[in-house]
Amino acid sequence: MARPKRQQPMLAIVRAYLQEHLPELQDAPLRLRMLDGPPGSPRYTVTIEKCRPGACPHNIPSDIAAAGACPVRSCAQRTSIRLLLDLKGEVVSVIRSDLHWS
């Protein structure tokens, strides 16, 4: 019998934050990365990107952009959020831009 998939608790915290503060991005894919740093520094970063519907000015297929693989670094059609979280899962910083975070 297959084991149930383990959920990352930080993703649940981020989904709840998005639902409350940024509902337009709550269905976008999340990319979670662990950070290394001194005590008290942010431990996780979560990036969320979503392109506005319509034709891409750079002719990038929508499925590539939705997967976070867009080669364009900065685009006016993209809404991008980067959240920094501490070890407890509290949001320390929110950066809103049009950048593709890699």
C-alpha positions as CSV (number, residue, x, y, z in Angstrom):
1,M,0.0,0.0,0.0
2,A,1.3,3.4,-0.9
3,R,2.3,5.8,1.9
4,P,0.4,9.1,2.1
5,K,2.2,12.1,0.7
6,R,3.8,14.2,3.4
7,Q,2.7,17.8,3.4
8,Q,5.2,20.6,4.0
9,P,3.7,22.6,6.9
10,M,5.2,25.8,5.6
11,L,3.1,25.5,2.4
12,A,-0.1,25.3,4.4
13,I,0.9,28.5,6.3
14,V,1.7,30.3,3.0
15,R,-1.6,29.2,1.4
16,A,-3.5,30.6,4.4
17,Y,-1.5,33.9,4.1
18,L,-2.3,34.1,0.4
19,Q,-6.0,33.4,1.0
20,E,-6.1,36.3,3.5
21,H,-3.8,38.9,1.9
22,L,-3.4,38.0,-1.8
23,P,-6.4,36.0,-2.9
24,E,-5.7,36.6,-6.6
25,L,-2.6,34.4,-6.2
26,Q,-4.0,31.6,-4.0
27,D,-4.2,29.1,-6.9
28,A,-0.7,29.8,-8.2
29,P,2.0,27.2,-7.8
30,L,4.3,27.7,-4.8
31,R,8.1,27.2,-4.8
32,L,9.6,26.6,-1.4
33,R,13.3,26.8,-0.7
34,M,15.1,26.4,2.6
35,L,17.6,29.1,3.4
36,D,20.8,28.9,5.5
37,G,21.9,31.8,7.7
38,P,22.6,33.0,11.1
39,P,20.2,32.5,14.0
40,G,17.2,34.8,13.7
41,S,17.4,35.1,10.0
42,P,14.7,34.0,7.6
43,R,14.7,30.2,7.0
44,Y,12.4,29.7,4.1
45,T,11.6,31.6,0.9
46,V,8.4,31.0,-1.1
47,T,8.0,32.4,-4.6
48,I,4.7,32.8,-6.3
49,E,4.4,33.9,-10.0
50,K,1.4,34.4,-12.1
51,C,1.1,35.9,-15.6
52,R,-1.9,38.0,-16.5
53,P,-4.2,36.3,-19.0
54,G,-3.8,37.2,-22.7
55,A,-1.1,37.2,-25.3
56,C,2.5,37.2,-24.0
57,P,4.5,40.1,-25.4
58,H,7.6,37.7,-25.5
59,N,5.7,34.8,-27.2
60,I,6.4,32.4,-24.2
61,P,3.8,29.6,-24.1
62,S,1.5,29.9,-21.1
63,D,2.3,26.4,-19.8
64,I,6.0,27.3,-19.6
65,A,5.3,30.5,-17.8
66,A,2.9,28.7,-15.4
67,A,5.6,26.2,-14.6
68,G,7.9,29.0,-13.5
69,A,10.3,28.3,-16.4
70,C,9.9,31.7,-18.2
71,P,13.3,32.9,-19.5
72,V,12.3,36.5,-19.3
73,R,13.7,38.0,-16.1
74,S,11.3,41.0,-15.8
75,C,7.9,41.3,-17.5
76,A,5.0,43.7,-17.1
77,Q,2.6,40.8,-17.6
78,R,3.8,38.9,-14.5
79,T,2.9,39.4,-10.8
80,S,5.5,37.9,-8.6
81,I,5.6,37.6,-4.8
82,R,8.5,36.5,-2.7
83,L,7.8,35.7,0.9
84,L,10.5,35.2,3.6
85,L,9.5,33.1,6.6
86,D,11.2,32.5,9.9
87,L,11.6,29.1,11.5
88,K,8.1,29.3,13.1
89,G,6.4,30.0,9.7
90,E,5.8,33.7,10.4
91,V,6.0,36.0,7.3
92,V,9.0,38.3,7.8
93,S,9.1,40.0,4.4
94,V,6.9,40.3,1.3
95,I,8.4,41.5,-1.9
96,R,6.1,42.2,-4.8
97,S,7.5,42.8,-8.3
98,D,7.4,41.6,-11.9
99,L,10.7,39.6,-11.6
100,H,11.2,35.9,-12.2
101,W,12.9,34.7,-9.0
102,S,15.4,31.9,-9.7
